[in-house]
Amino acid sequence: MSRRPSTVAAPRARALRRPHGLGARGVEARSLEAQGLGARVRGLGRRARRLRPPALGLRRLLPLLLAAFTAPACDGGGGRGAAARPTATAAAPRQVIILVDRSASRQPHMLAEGKRFIADIVNTLTYGDEIVLIEMHQGSATEDVRRWSASIPALEDPAFESIRDEQRRSGVRQGAMAVVEEFFEGDARAANTDILSTLQVAAEYVRDASGRRTILLILSDMLQSANGIEMERQRRMPEPGWLEAQRVAGLLPALDGVCVAVIGADATTPDGAAVKRFWQDYFTAVGARLSDGNYRIVPPGAGAIGCS
């Protein structure tokens, strides 16, 4: 007999604020086909699965995000058996936090490059990983901006990757791409860019990383433009001693051990180089790492980030 995976509600992910409607599509799976002779199975038909591109209505995103999360296995053993395969030694799970700056100072082609790079990152997500998407704040940490996160569950059996494991991973990847489309809809709208406040919010996600190693990806020109600091053309850069004063006042976020990568910042001019030096000093002060190679104008290829 053939069996068809059932669909039930998925575990909840952290919700995206202010969702916009998108058309709903799902995940189709063809069942295994077997020809039997008596009680003995002589052959299995080819099994294929087709995942449709995500165009999910975000009001219905949570129940549809992982529609296959609890799909029963065809062999009654968690999807393991003929369709399961051994896994290679798994890397430590990651928490990938992506800050998206859509301020008016960002060029459309750079926004498009950033969007493609996020898609590459999403396709590298694997078992145990968490992805967090945060829209850049404009003036304070308490603003109503878009934020979304979801995690791919760890393998049910660390030695084997089952059909159900693959379905869960694909579900999170599709949900993430639906949210990315939402983040980049329409024209750039932010008048100001408050990177410092956004980093305070990101630090709260880092605190909840549950042992994952955190990569912080910032898609921005890194020109803080809020709360008395105007970095464009160095109009009002922080005064000497500003970082130390913030540390003494307990106003720096805790980003210990976080690997930071910046995409979209130009350090090829005197002004841009000064901005880069500030951010490298800043991330050192908060316990994070921002190397020269991770401060870039254009994205690296294939979703690669220089974080070991």
C-alpha positions in Angstrom: 0.0 0.0 0.0 1.1 3.6 -0.4 0.9 6.2 2.3 0.5 9.9 2.0 2.2 12.2 4.6 -0.5 13.9 6.7 -0.3 17.6 7.5 -0.7 19.1 10.9 0.1 22.5 12.4 3.8 23.3 12.8 5.6 24.5 15.9 5.3 28.2 16.3 8.1 30.5 15.1 8.5 34.0 16.4 6.0 36.1 14.5 6.7 38.7 11.9 5.2 42.0 12.8 2.9 43.8 10.4 2.6 41.0 7.8 1.3 41.7 4.3 -0.7 39.2 2.3 0.9 36.9 -0.2 -0.7 34.0 -2.1 -0.5 30.6 -0.3 1.2 27.6 -1.8 2.1 24.4 -0.1 4.4 21.4 -0.2 3.4 18.4 -2.3 4.8 15.0 -1.7 4.3 11.8 -3.7 4.0 8.6 -1.8 6.2 5.6 -2.1 4.8 3.1 -4.6 5.5 -0.6 -4.0 4.5 -3.7 -5.9 3.9 -6.7 -3.7 3.9 -10.5 -4.3 2.4 -12.3 -1.4 3.9 -10.9 1.8 7.2 -10.0 0.2 8.0 -6.7 -1.4 10.1 -7.1 -4.6 10.6 -3.6 -5.7 9.9 0.0 -4.8 8.9 2.7 -7.3 10.8 5.9 -7.6 9.9 8.5 -5.1 10.0 12.1 -6.0 9.1 15.3 -4.1 8.6 18.7 -5.6 8.7 21.9 -3.5 6.9 24.9 -5.0 8.4 28.4 -4.6 7.2 30.1 -1.5 4.5 32.8 -1.9 2.9 32.4 1.4 0.3 34.7 3.0 2.2 35.7 6.1 -1.0 35.7 8.3 -1.0 32.0 7.6 2.8 31.6 7.6 3.1 29.9 10.9 0.7 27.0 10.3 2.0 26.5 6.8 5.7 27.1 7.4 6.4 23.6 8.4 3.4 21.7 7.1 5.4 18.5 6.9 6.8 18.8 10.4 4.9 15.8 11.8 4.4 13.9 8.6 4.4 10.2 9.4 7.1 8.0 8.0 6.2 5.4 5.3 8.0 2.7 7.3 6.6 3.7 10.7 10.1 4.4 11.9 10.5 8.2 11.7 11.2 8.2 7.9 14.2 6.0 8.3 14.8 3.0 6.2 15.1 2.8 2.4 14.7 6.6 2.0 17.0 7.6 4.9 20.7 8.2 4.4 23.6 8.4 6.8 24.7 11.9 7.7 28.2 13.4 7.7 29.6 14.8 11.0 27.5 17.8 11.7 28.9 21.2 12.4 27.9 23.1 15.5 24.4 24.7 15.0 24.4 28.4 14.0 22.3 31.4 14.9 22.3 33.7 11.8 21.0 37.2 12.6 20.5 39.4 9.6 19.9 43.2 10.0 18.3 44.7 6.9 18.9 48.5 6.3 16.4 49.8 3.7 17.1 53.5 4.3 17.0 56.0 1.5 20.8 56.2 1.4 21.0 52.7 0.1 21.2 52.2 -3.7 18.6 49.9 -5.3 21.2 47.6 -6.9 22.8 47.2 -3.5 19.5 46.2 -1.9 19.0 43.7 -4.7 22.5 42.2 -4.1 21.8 42.0 -0.4 18.5 40.2 -1.1 20.2 37.6 -3.3 22.9 37.1 -0.7 20.3 36.4 2.0 18.8 33.8 -0.3 22.2 32.2 -0.5 22.5 32.2 3.3 19.0 30.7 3.7 20.1 27.8 1.4 23.0 27.0 3.7 20.7 26.6 6.8 20.8 23.1 8.2 19.7 21.1 11.2 19.8 22.9 14.5 20.3 26.4 12.8 18.2 29.4 13.7 17.7 32.4 11.4 16.6 35.9 12.6 15.6 38.7 10.3 15.4 42.2 11.8 14.5 45.4 10.0 16.9 48.3 10.9 15.4 50.7 13.4 15.2 54.4 12.7 15.4 56.1 16.1 15.0 53.8 19.1 15.1 50.2 20.2 11.3 50.1 20.9 10.0 51.0 17.4 7.5 48.8 15.7 9.7 47.2 13.0 9.6 43.8 11.3 11.3 41.0 13.0 11.0 37.2 12.4 12.8 34.1 13.4 12.6 30.3 13.0 14.7 27.3 13.7 15.3 24.0 11.9 15.0 21.2 14.3 17.9 18.9 15.0 17.9 15.5 13.3 15.7 13.0 15.1 18.5 10.4 14.8 21.9 12.1 14.5 23.2 9.2 12.4 20.5 9.4 9.7 18.7 12.1 7.7 15.1 11.0 7.3 12.4 12.2 4.9 10.7 14.0 7.7 14.0 15.8 8.6 14.3 17.0 5.0 10.7 18.2 5.0 11.3 20.3 8.2 14.5 21.8 6.8 12.8 22.7 3.5 9.8 24.2 5.3 11.9 26.6 7.3 13.9 27.6 4.2 10.7 28.3 2.3 9.3 30.3 5.2 12.4 32.4 5.5 12.4 33.2 1.8 8.7 34.3 2.0 9.7 36.7 4.8 12.7 38.0 2.8 10.4 38.9 -0.1 8.3 40.8 2.4 11.3 42.7 3.8 12.3 44.0 0.4 8.9 44.9 -1.0 8.5 48.5 -2.3 10.9 51.4 -2.3 13.3 52.2 0.5 11.3 54.0 3.1 13.4 54.7 6.2 14.5 58.4 6.7 17.0 57.6 9.4 19.3 54.7 10.3 19.7 53.7 13.9 22.3 50.9 13.8 23.1 51.3 17.5 19.6 50.7 18.7 19.2 47.8 16.3 22.3 46.1 17.8 20.7 46.4 21.3 17.8 44.3 19.9 20.1 41.8 18.2 21.9 41.3 21.5 18.7 40.0 23.0 18.5 37.3 20.3 22.2 36.5 20.9 21.4 36.0 24.6 18.8 33.4 23.6 21.0 31.5 21.2 20.8 28.3 23.2 24.4 27.4 22.7 24.5 28.1 18.9 27.4 30.1 17.5 26.2 33.4 16.3 26.9 35.1 13.0 25.6 38.7 12.7 25.2 39.8 9.1 24.5 43.6 8.6 23.3 44.7 5.2 24.0 48.4 5.5 26.2 51.3 4.5 26.9 51.6 8.3 26.1 55.3 8.3 24.4 55.8 11.7 22.0 58.7 11.3 20.1 59.1 14.6 20.3 60.2 18.2 22.9 62.9 17.6 25.3 60.9 15.4 25.5 61.6 11.7 28.2 59.5 10.1 27.6 60.5 6.5 30.5 62.7 5.5 31.5 62.6 9.2 29.0 65.4 10.0 28.8 64.3 13.7 31.0 61.4 14.5 31.1 60.2 18.1 33.6 62.2 20.2 36.8 60.6 21.5 36.0 58.7 24.6 32.4 58.0 23.6 32.8 54.3 23.6 34.4 54.2 27.1 31.6 56.5 28.4 29.0 54.1 27.0 30.8 51.1 28.6 31.0 52.8 32.0 27.3 53.7 31.8 26.4 50.0 30.9 24.9 51.1 27.6 26.9 48.7 25.3 25.1 45.5 24.1 26.6 42.1 25.0 27.8 40.5 21.7 30.5 38.3 23.2 32.0 35.8 20.6 29.7 37.0 17.8 31.3 37.0 14.3 30.1 40.1 12.4 30.0 40.6 8.6 29.0 43.9 6.9 27.8 44.0 3.3 27.3 47.3 1.5 29.7 49.6 3.3 32.3 51.6 1.4 35.6 52.0 3.2 37.6 53.2 0.1 37.3 57.0 0.9 38.7 58.9 3.9 35.2 59.3 5.4 34.3 55.6 4.8 37.6 54.5 6.4 36.8 56.6 9.5 33.4 54.9 9.7 34.9 51.5 9.4 37.5 52.2 12.2 34.7 53.3 14.5 32.7 50.1 13.9 35.7 47.9 14.3 36.5 49.6 17.6 32.8 49.3 18.6 32.5 45.6 18.0 35.8 45.0 19.8 34.4 46.9 22.8 31.2 44.7 22.9 33.2 41.4 22.5 32.4 40.7 18.9 34.8 40.2 15.9 34.6 42.3 12.7 37.6 41.5 10.5 38.8 43.6 7.5 37.7 40.8 5.2 34.2 40.9 6.6 33.7 44.6 5.9 32.6 44.6 2.3 30.9 46.6 -0.5 29.6 43.6 -2.3 28.6 40.1 -1.0 30.9 37.2 -1.2 29.9 34.3 -3.4 27.6 31.4 -2.6 26.6 32.7 0.8 30.1 32.4 2.2 30.9 34.4 5.3 34.4 34.5 6.8 33.4 33.1 10.2 35.1 29.9 11.4 
